Amino acid sequence: MLIINNEDTAKLLSMGDAIDALDQAYRDLVTTDAVCKPRTDIQIPTKNEGKVYQWSSVEGGSTSGYFAIRMKSDIIYEEEYNGARTQEKYCIEPGTYCGLILLTATETGEPLAILNDGLPQLTRVGADGGIGVKYMAKEDAEVVGMLGSGGMSHSHMEAFMYVRPNLKRLQVYSPTKANRERFAAEMAEKCGIEAKACDAPEEIYRGADITAALTDSASSVVDAALLEPGTHLVAPGGGIKDAEVRARVDLYMRFGSATPPWGAEQFGVEDEYHTYAARPDIDPGFKRKSTGGRGHGSLFPPEQTMSYADIVNGTGKGRTSPDQISFSERGNLQGNQFWALGGRIYELAKEQGVGREIPTEWFLQDIRD
C-alpha cells in the first residue's frame, strides 16, 4: 500500500492528466460504467461559540477498477474580511488540515493507497473550470478576467491555458495588492502572457472572454451588470446563485447529477451535499441548508441547459452565438472525481517509484465483519 502526499502528487500529476482523467470519468457516468453519491456532511457543535466540527465524505468508483472515498475532518467557522464573509477551516490549529483519499481496487477489494487530498482538490476544481471552458467558451478566447489570486486561481489558470493555449491576457483583482501583483507576475512568467494586476474589481470584466470568480467568499462576488457579451463564467462557489447573475446567463452546462440508489428514486437529488447535524437547534451563525447551499440544482429551463450526456450523445448545441454568456459547473459529482484522479496518481506513482510503501497487511484482518 502506498502513502502519497501532496509533494508526490505535484511531481506526478499534470493539469493535462487531470483534465483528461476527469473528462473520461464524466463520460463513464453517462455510460453507467461509473457511479458516485453526493457529499455527506456531519456537523457537531464545539464548545467554542461559532465553531463547528464537520466530517465530510464523498465516494465513487468505476468498472475501470478503482473506488475512492475522500474524507475531511475540519473545524469550520465564518469571518468577515473587507466586507465579505468567508468560510474558514482548520484541523487542530489554523494552517493545518486533514483531508484524505482512500483508494481501493474494485476487482479484489485491496486497499491501494492513501493520498493527501490538498493538491488533488485544487487540481480537480481547476480541471472542472478547464473542462467547462473547453466545451463552452469561444474557440478564439484570448482574455481572462479573474477575481481571486489564491490556490484556486493558480489551478484554474493552468487549466484555462491547457484547453485554450491561444490565451493572451490575464486581468486579475484580489483585495490585497501584494497578492494580486505577485500572482500576475507569476502567471506572466509561467504562461507567457500579458498579466495585469487591477486596482479595482470592475476592471477584470473589460473585454474578458472568460470570467472566473475564484474567491472563498460565502456570498456572490460576480457583478452581473459587468459581464460582457460572449464571456464564459466560471464560479465554483456561490456566484451563480445570485438572481441577477443567472438572468445574464444564456447557456448553462451542468456536467450531471449523481444517480439515485436502486429502488429509491426519491433519494435522487441535485444538491451538492446533505448535512446531518447534532444539536440542530444550535445555529452557529452560518447554518447551511442542504438545498440552497454552495451546490446548485437545476437553475435554468431545459432549453438553456446541456450536460455531459448531450456532449457524448451529440445532442448538445453548445454556443449558437458569439455573444451568448455561458456558465458551467460540475453538479454533485465530486465522488466521481476522486477515484479518477486517485487512480491516475496511483498509476503514475507505481510507474515512477514515488510514495512510501506500508504493509497492506496492516489494513487486513482475519475476523469477518
Buried (B, 14 or more C-beta within 10 A) or exposed (E): BBBBBBEBBEEBBEBBBBBBBBBBBBBBBBEEBBBBBBBBBBBEBBEEEBBBBBBBBBBBBBEBBBBBBBBBBBBBBBEEEEEBBBBBBBBEEEEEBBBEBBBBBBEEEEBBBBBBBBBBBBBBBBBBBBBBBBBBBBEEBBBBBBBBBBBBBBBBBBBBBBBBEEBBBBBBBBBEEEBBBBBBEBBBEEBEBBBBBBEEBEBBBEEBBBBBBBBBBBEBBBBBEBBBEBBBBBBBBBBBBBEEBBEBBBBBBBBBBBBEEEEEEEEEBBBBBBBEBEEEEEEBEEEBEBEEBBBBBEBBEEEBBBBBBBBBEEEBEEBEEEEBBBBBBBBBBBBBBBBBBBBBBBBBBEEEEBBEEEEEEEEEEEEEE
